[in-house]
């Protein structure tokens, strides 16, 4: 999945949590924003460094994690 290429894990970035494109945007923060009922458009408006595909990647990553599938991400 091309979206998962946007998810990186680096021990030097956010204590090794899965992040968006090696930025200090952990997947869990993206999910928190969505869980607070922000729309994708609102998130992108407030945080222009993010792209729609980043948010979709976070959702895809979370779905795979919950499903129990093995996930390979970039370091």
MDTraj code that builds the backbone (N, CA, C; nanometers):
import mdtraj as md
import numpy as np

residues = "UNK UNK UNK UNK UNK UNK UNK UNK UNK UNK UNK UNK UNK UNK UNK UNK UNK UNK UNK UNK UNK UNK UNK UNK UNK UNK UNK UNK UNK UNK UNK UNK UNK UNK UNK UNK UNK UNK UNK UNK UNK UNK UNK UNK UNK UNK UNK UNK UNK UNK UNK UNK UNK UNK UNK UNK UNK UNK UNK UNK UNK UNK UNK UNK UNK UNK UNK UNK UNK UNK UNK UNK UNK UNK UNK".split()
xyz = np.array([
    [0.0832, -0.1190, 0.0000],
    [0.0000, 0.0000, 0.0000],
    [0.0872, 0.1247, 0.0000],
    [0.0657, 0.2083, -0.0970],
    [0.1455, 0.3302, -0.1072],
    [0.1245, 0.4239, 0.0108],
    [0.0047, 0.4270, 0.0666],
    [-0.0209, 0.5165, 0.1793],
    [0.0691, 0.4842, 0.2977],
    [0.0969, 0.3570, 0.3187],
    [0.1785, 0.3191, 0.4347],
    [0.3226, 0.3664, 0.4229],
    [0.3655, 0.4039, 0.3027],
    [0.5000, 0.4603, 0.2862],
    [0.5129, 0.5938, 0.3593],
    [0.4020, 0.6553, 0.3916],
    [0.4012, 0.7825, 0.4633],
    [0.4194, 0.7643, 0.6136],
    [0.4058, 0.6424, 0.6626],
    [0.4202, 0.6142, 0.8052],
    [0.5633, 0.5695, 0.8309],
    [0.6300, 0.6390, 0.9220],
    [0.7688, 0.6059, 0.9542],
    [0.7836, 0.5838, 1.1045],
    [0.8804, 0.5029, 1.1380],
    [0.9137, 0.4797, 1.2783],
    [1.0629, 0.5006, 1.2937],
    [1.0986, 0.5964, 1.3770],
    [1.2385, 0.6316, 1.4007],
    [1.2540, 0.6548, 1.5508],
    [1.3443, 0.5807, 1.6168],
    [1.3616, 0.5987, 1.7607],
    [1.3971, 0.7423, 1.8005],
    [1.4484, 0.8201, 1.7068],
    [1.4881, 0.9574, 1.7343],
    [1.3734, 1.0576, 1.7160],
    [1.2610, 1.0109, 1.6647],
    [1.1467, 1.0993, 1.6392],
    [1.0284, 1.0503, 1.7216],
    [0.9814, 1.1336, 1.8116],
    [0.8637, 1.1024, 1.8956],
    [0.8768, 0.9675, 1.9656],
    [0.9949, 0.9413, 2.0181],
    [1.0198, 0.8204, 2.0974],
    [0.9877, 0.6921, 2.0217],
    [1.0021, 0.6952, 1.8891],
    [0.9806, 0.5752, 1.8094],
    [0.8356, 0.5451, 1.7781],
    [0.7458, 0.6380, 1.8071],
    [0.6048, 0.6163, 1.7728],
    [0.5878, 0.6285, 1.6214],
    [0.4900, 0.5577, 1.5650],
    [0.4637, 0.5728, 1.4216],
    [0.4232, 0.7171, 1.3922],
    [0.4914, 0.7781, 1.2954],
    [0.4700, 0.9182, 1.2614],
    [0.4441, 0.9342, 1.1122],
    [0.3989, 1.0518, 1.0776],
    [0.3762, 1.0884, 0.9384],
    [0.5061, 1.1424, 0.8797],
    [0.5569, 1.0777, 0.7778],
    [0.6733, 1.1207, 0.6989],
    [0.7901, 1.1736, 0.7825],
    [0.8212, 1.1056, 0.8897],
    [0.9340, 1.1433, 0.9762],
    [0.9184, 1.2822, 1.0378],
    [0.7974, 1.3366, 1.0319],
    [0.7706, 1.4632, 1.0992],
    [0.7259, 1.4294, 1.2412],
    [0.7152, 1.5260, 1.3212],
    [0.6719, 1.5034, 1.4594],
    [0.5196, 1.5056, 1.4682],
    [0.4599, 1.4257, 1.3844],
    [0.3152, 1.4079, 1.3801],
    [0.2846, 1.2608, 1.4002],
    [0.2728, 1.2150, 1.5259],
    [0.2395, 1.0746, 1.5496],
    [0.1010, 1.0399, 1.4939],
    [0.0881, 0.9176, 1.4479],
    [-0.0395, 0.8681, 1.3976],
    [-0.1488, 0.8898, 1.5024],
    [-0.1167, 0.8666, 1.6293],
    [-0.2189, 0.8796, 1.7338],
    [-0.2739, 1.0213, 1.7436],
    [-0.1933, 1.1219, 1.7139],
    [-0.2412, 1.2606, 1.7186],
    [-0.3392, 1.2851, 1.6041],
    [-0.3087, 1.2326, 1.4879],
    [-0.4008, 1.2455, 1.3747],
    [-0.5350, 1.1803, 1.4098],
    [-0.5287, 1.0611, 1.4686],
    [-0.6514, 0.9915, 1.5070],
    [-0.7269, 1.0684, 1.6147],
    [-0.6546, 1.1308, 1.7078],
    [-0.7192, 1.2141, 1.8103],
    [-0.7940, 1.3318, 1.7470],
    [-0.7318, 1.3947, 1.6478],
    [-0.7969, 1.5066, 1.5800],
    [-0.9253, 1.4605, 1.5118],
    [-0.9183, 1.3468, 1.4442],
    [-1.0374, 1.2928, 1.3795],
    [-1.1421, 1.2530, 1.4829],
    [-1.0971, 1.1971, 1.5936],
    [-1.1879, 1.1562, 1.7002],
    [-1.2555, 1.2739, 1.7683],
    [-1.1944, 1.3911, 1.7591],
    [-1.2545, 1.5114, 1.8174],
    [-1.3535, 1.5760, 1.7202],
    [-1.3834, 1.5026, 1.6138],
    [-1.4805, 1.5427, 1.5118],
    [-1.4304, 1.6503, 1.4164],
    [-1.2995, 1.6707, 1.4113],
    [-1.2455, 1.7588, 1.3075],
    [-1.2552, 1.6846, 1.1747],
    [-1.2876, 1.7561, 1.0694],
    [-1.2885, 1.6955, 0.9373],
    [-1.1461, 1.6954, 0.8815],
    [-1.1271, 1.6166, 0.7780],
    [-0.9958, 1.6163, 0.7121],
    [-0.9635, 1.7574, 0.6635],
    [-1.0614, 1.8235, 0.6078],
    [-1.0401, 1.9597, 0.5556],
    [-0.9996, 2.0564, 0.6667],
    [-1.0629, 2.0450, 0.7829],
    [-1.0275, 2.1322, 0.8957],
    [-0.8849, 2.1051, 0.9441],
    [-0.8470, 1.9789, 0.9493],
    [-0.7109, 1.9445, 0.9920],
    [-0.6100, 2.0027, 0.8944],
    [-0.6362, 1.9866, 0.7650],
    [-0.5439, 2.0380, 0.6635],
    [-0.5371, 2.1909, 0.6664],
    [-0.6483, 2.2549, 0.6935],
    [-0.6498, 2.4010, 0.7015],
    [-0.5671, 2.4499, 0.8210],
    [-0.5800, 2.3817, 0.9347],
    [-0.5069, 2.4205, 1.0552],
    [-0.3592, 2.3808, 1.0507],
    [-0.3276, 2.2782, 0.9728],
    [-0.1909, 2.2237, 0.9702],
    [-0.1478, 2.2007, 0.8250],
    [-0.1107, 2.3088, 0.7555],
    [-0.0802, 2.2994, 0.6116],
    [0.0393, 2.2101, 0.5770],
    [0.1190, 2.1725, 0.6759],
    [0.2314, 2.0826, 0.6471],
    [0.1837, 1.9398, 0.6215],
    [0.0595, 1.9111, 0.6609],
    [0.0024, 1.7791, 0.6365],
    [-0.0688, 1.7773, 0.5019],
    [-0.0774, 1.6569, 0.4451],
    [-0.1491, 1.6359, 0.3197],
    [-0.2616, 1.5360, 0.3442],
    [-0.3612, 1.5410, 0.2588],
    [-0.4747, 1.4500, 0.2742],
    [-0.4282, 1.3053, 0.2824],
    [-0.3302, 1.2692, 0.2020],
    [-0.2791, 1.1327, 0.2010],
    [-0.2168, 1.0941, 0.3351],
    [-0.1634, 1.1917, 0.4087],
    [-0.1078, 1.1650, 0.5422],
    [-0.2187, 1.1189, 0.6369],
    [-0.3311, 1.1855, 0.6298],
    [-0.4428, 1.1504, 0.7174],
    [-0.4987, 1.0146, 0.6779],
    [-0.5114, 0.9906, 0.5484],
    [-0.5583, 0.8606, 0.5019],
    [-0.4606, 0.7502, 0.5412],
    [-0.3317, 0.7815, 0.5399],
    [-0.2311, 0.6832, 0.5816],
    [-0.2465, 0.6486, 0.7293],
    [-0.2739, 0.7486, 0.8120],
    [-0.2929, 0.7240, 0.9556],
    [-0.4137, 0.6342, 0.9790],
    [-0.5214, 0.6594, 0.9063],
    [-0.6417, 0.5766, 0.9195],
    [-0.6132, 0.4343, 0.8729],
    [-0.5448, 0.4214, 0.7617],
    [-0.5112, 0.2889, 0.7082],
    [-0.4220, 0.2131, 0.8047],
    [-0.3230, 0.2812, 0.8600],
    [-0.2323, 0.2187, 0.9562],
    [-0.3098, 0.1682, 1.0776],
    [-0.3983, 0.2504, 1.1304],
    [-0.4770, 0.2114, 1.2476],
    [-0.5668, 0.0925, 1.2154],
    [-0.6277, 0.0923, 1.0992],
    [-0.7143, -0.0187, 1.0586],
    [-0.6358, -0.1494, 1.0523],
    [-0.5183, -0.1441, 0.9920],
    [-0.4366, -0.2650, 0.9820],
    [-0.3896, -0.3116, 1.1186],
    [-0.3551, -0.2174, 1.2034],
    [-0.3105, -0.2517, 1.3382],
    [-0.4221, -0.3229, 1.4167],
    [-0.5419, -0.2711, 1.4069],
    [-0.6552, -0.3301, 1.4785],
    [-0.6910, -0.4666, 1.4197],
    [-0.6705, -0.4837, 1.2905],
    [-0.7058, -0.6107, 1.2267],
    [-0.6065, -0.7212, 1.2593],
    [-0.4921, -0.6850, 1.3168],
    [-0.3920, -0.7843, 1.3526],
    [-0.2959, -0.8181, 1.2393],
    [-0.3029, -0.7461, 1.1294],
    [-0.2140, -0.7716, 1.0169],
    [-0.0730, -0.7207, 1.0480],
    [0.0235, -0.7844, 0.9849],
    [0.1618, -0.7394, 0.9973],
    [0.1791, -0.6144, 0.9126],
    [0.2430, -0.5137, 0.9723],
    [0.2610, -0.3860, 0.9043],
    [0.4098, -0.3588, 0.8900],
    [0.4512, -0.3276, 0.7679],
    [0.5896, -0.2883, 0.7446],
    [0.5915, -0.1400, 0.7130],
    [0.6711, -0.0660, 0.7900],
    [0.6826, 0.0776, 0.7669],
    [0.8287, 0.1145, 0.7499],
    [0.8511, 0.2296, 0.6905],
    [0.9870, 0.2784, 0.6682],
    [1.0485, 0.3248, 0.7989],
    [1.1794, 0.3151, 0.8049],
    [1.2521, 0.3632, 0.9215],
    [1.2992, 0.5042, 0.8986],
])
top = md.Topology()
chain = top.add_chain()
for i, resn in enumerate(residues, 1):
    res = top.add_residue(resn, chain, resSeq=i)
    for name in ("N", "CA", "C"):
        top.add_atom(name, md.element.get_by_symbol(name[0]), res)
traj = md.Trajectory(xyz[None], top)
